[in-house]
Amino acid sequence: MDKNYKKKGMRQFNFSNLRFRLLLIVFIASIPAFLYTINHAVEDRSDAEAQIEQEALQLTKLTIASHEQWIEGARQLVIALGNIPAVRDRKPAECNEFMAQLINNYPIYENIFAVTPDGEVFCSAASLNHKVNTSDLVYFQKAVSSHNFSIGDYQSEDRITGVPVVVAAYPVYDDWGSLQAVVCVSIDPEWLNKLAGEMQLPPGSTFRIIDQKGTILARNPNPEKWVGRTMPEESIIHTTLTHHEGTAEDKGVDGVTRFFSFAPIHSGSTETGLFVSNGIPVSVIYTQINQVLVRNLIYLGIVIFFMFGIAWFVSGSFVIRPINALLRATERLGTGDLGARSGLNYEIGEIGEFARIFDGMAGSLQEREVQRTQAEKELKKLQSEHQIMLDTVPAWIFFKDKNNTFIRVNKVFADVMNMTSEQLAGKSMNELYPEEQAEAFWKDDLEIIATGNPKLNIIEPININDKMHWVQTDKIPYKDSKGNIIGIIGFTIDITQRKEAEEKLQEALFYSRSLLESTLDPLVTINPEGKITDTNKATEIVTGLSREKLIGNDFSDYFTDPDKAKTGYQEVFKNGFVRDYSLSIKNVSGKVTDVIYNATIYKNPGGKVLGAFAAARDITQLKLIREERNRLVAREAAAIAEADAAKKLNQLKSDILNTMSHEFRTPMNAIIGFSDLIKLKMCGELTKTQEQFINNISNSAKHLQSIISDLLDIVKLESGEKLPLMIELFNVPEVIEETLAFMSEKVDEKNLIIIKEIDSEINVISADKIRFKKILMNCLDNAIKFSKPEGGIVTIRSWKIDGFAQFSITDTGIGIREEDMTKIFSLFYQVDSGLTRKYGGIGMGLHTVKKLVEQHGGRMWAESKYGEGTTLTFTLPLKI
């Protein structure tokens, strides 16, 4: 026995032995000195914290100063831009050019732009490829609402440039206080990070600039990892946005606890919504204080160590040895040796008294062991009889403790689980059932254990050995002899067969219900007394009443003629059916629906008539179709008459236009001839004013003569007549040069540069030379007419493609809006129609030349980008 005791190490290092407790007393006695040391360190730390808080906040304010400089620069820039006439008057072309030049001087800005009061961007240094509206963005809303300079939140993707930016905005008002525009600059966060990178902070410190949503705009170190993300230290975000200025201590995502100081960035006296935050590691701040604390604790530890050594050796002789003797006797008693005794003298104080009590207890235990053995035999007999009773019950019976573990089960339950009762004892529900199902069972058990109330008739599916069973379970509290709940008792019956029968019945009922609801026609079943027993959704719709309100009421009550309806269902029960019985159903709203009913009786398996099944067919649509057919016949006759009248009217229009055009040509020829004679000074010398007037007369007459000629061509084309073509071989470059020479005066007036890119493979083509020159001249005239005031470039290209000669005329003019592209070849369409037209023409040119191109066997189309220019392209066969 002593050898076994030594193997356990004499319990010398067990925390519950006497020697440890004696040492604990020594330790407790040293606590006041320890607390004094700690308290002194805390006071030093408190004094240091106050000073650190002031220094950290001052450091943060110093860092803010440099960032407020670039914000102030942005504010001054947008205020200055707000005074530019092109911005105040919202002139996109001038404003775009000015902004594009200006941004080259400000590399810190990603873009400079201006928006209308409703948020539409009308001016931008960066190219605008699509419409952009900023009315939902924070910087726009703050500028408009505050009437002052404002800065928005971080944008991960700017709507104009597509890159991350922070936007500053300033509203521009006229002299009457009306909002004219909002001028904005997009600030590249990369510049903020460059400023952050120049900060000189202690090792391990962090520097951040955040917006009012907590999004990081700049960070040092690792800006590429954090810019655009929300600060992970949620408590610091909340404190910063709530208090705006102050200090706090928190642990960062890297696990390092830091002392944070924060303050807002201002623009003058206005807060921008941006905040600067510095975080200095606490370990750096308190390094010196911690070193003093560690040194004092080391000195104190050396003193305590010597005190522990003295207590250790003194306690061994006077306390530990007699206690060990008692421990050896106790271990023998614990192993079942009820004859174990201490062997100590009972006269040596408290330890001797304890030895006497221990030896008396051992003797009592020896006597009780004999009594317990006899009681166990009786208990085993009763348990055996009880188990036999449980095993004969045809239900699953189980006992479970509060830990969800089976205590006992009957044989029926064990057989279902393909295990023995002994194997099931000690297993939990999680070992027998899937996790989700086991958790549901345990939830019920916990409710019973907590309330003491049974749960009866629990019907649920369970999975046993990969086979699904439906069971009905009753659970009651399992109590001990004192009435304490120690678990639950369950009684389960397998109702799988009953459940399957119920499901088949439900399927049959659902199938019957589905048949009723699958048709769009109103269906009802009625009993021999004419009461509605069932109906479908279509009947609810046509009557305006729910199924619950219809069932039990008389079938005839829901028709405009109840007597006729009653006669109808009586005929069904008399003859067994009725066919195409005409009735009108009335809706609670007053609407009437014409229907025809078909009905038949149905019986039970014994042949007894149970009721009638009636189906209604809505014939309202059929009536409408017949009426619509009659209306269509009448319309067709009227359309034929209108077509004849229109044909005659169109012919009359063509005749009138032909006559008028010929009549206009005669005086025009005279006006042109006489004006040319006057220009040649055949009637004498002219003053400069007279020369100017006669030139205007001649040019206007020639222009009107061209319009008349085009009008005659259109009359022919619109009437389906083809224009005569004089097909001949001609030199393309020569015709182009002739056309350009004819239009050189207009080209010079508009300060245009003409570029020619003529393919040498198509020097000669076969076409109507006059018509080709007209097509080319009209395209050039459009390019010249819609050029920009400052001039531009017109490029004429030709090339060969698949047996066709392809020509294009490209200008750098005002361009055409996307919504107008489908209309430019329409007859009489003008880009700038209205009372304030800037450009001439009546909209016949492009329509006419497109017809001419198509008559040659080619095609014509246009491409344009509004504000940048237009390209007109047409093809002609090389040979006709």
Secondary structure as UniProt FT lines:
FT   HELIX           2..7
FT   HELIX           9..11
FT   TURN            12..13
FT   TURN            15..16
FT   HELIX           18..29
FT   HELIX           31..81
FT   TURN            82..83
FT   HELIX           85..88
FT   TURN            89..90
FT   HELIX           92..103
FT   TURN            104..105
FT   TURN            107..108
FT   STRAND          109..115
FT   TURN            117..118
FT   STRAND          120..124
FT   TURN            135..136
FT   HELIX           138..146
FT   STRAND          150..155
FT   TURN            159..161
FT   STRAND          165..173
FT   TURN            175..176
FT   STRAND          179..187
FT   HELIX           189..197
FT   TURN            203..204
FT   STRAND          206..210
FT   TURN            212..213
FT   STRAND          215..220
FT   HELIX           223..226
FT   TURN            227..228
FT   HELIX           234..243
FT   STRAND          246..251
FT   TURN            253..254
FT   STRAND          257..267
FT   TURN            268..269
FT   STRAND          270..281
FT   HELIX           282..285
FT   HELIX           287..315
FT   HELIX           316..320
FT   HELIX           321..334
FT   TURN            335..336
FT   TURN            338..339
FT   TURN            346..347
FT   HELIX           349..392
FT   STRAND          396..401
FT   TURN            402..403
FT   STRAND          405..409
FT   HELIX           411..416
FT   TURN            417..418
FT   HELIX           421..424
FT   TURN            425..426
FT   HELIX           429..431
FT   HELIX           435..451
FT   STRAND          455..464
FT   TURN            465..466
FT   STRAND          467..479
FT   TURN            481..482
FT   STRAND          485..494
FT   HELIX           496..517
FT   STRAND          523..526
FT   TURN            528..529
FT   STRAND          531..535
FT   HELIX           537..543
FT   HELIX           547..550
FT   TURN            551..552
FT   HELIX           555..558
FT   HELIX           562..575
FT   STRAND          577..586
FT   TURN            588..589
FT   STRAND          592..603
FT   TURN            605..606
FT   STRAND          609..618
FT   HELIX           620..679
FT   TURN            680..683
FT   HELIX           688..718
FT   TURN            719..720
FT   STRAND          727..731
FT   HELIX           732..742
FT   HELIX           744..749
FT   TURN            750..751
FT   STRAND          752..758
FT   HELIX           760..762
FT   STRAND          764..768
FT   HELIX           769..785
FT   TURN            789..790
FT   STRAND          791..801
FT   TURN            802..803
FT   STRAND          804..811
FT   HELIX           818..823
FT   TURN            824..825
FT   TURN            827..828
FT   TURN            831..832
FT   TURN            835..836
FT   HELIX           845..855
FT   TURN            856..857
FT   STRAND          860..865
FT   TURN            866..868
FT   STRAND          869..877
//
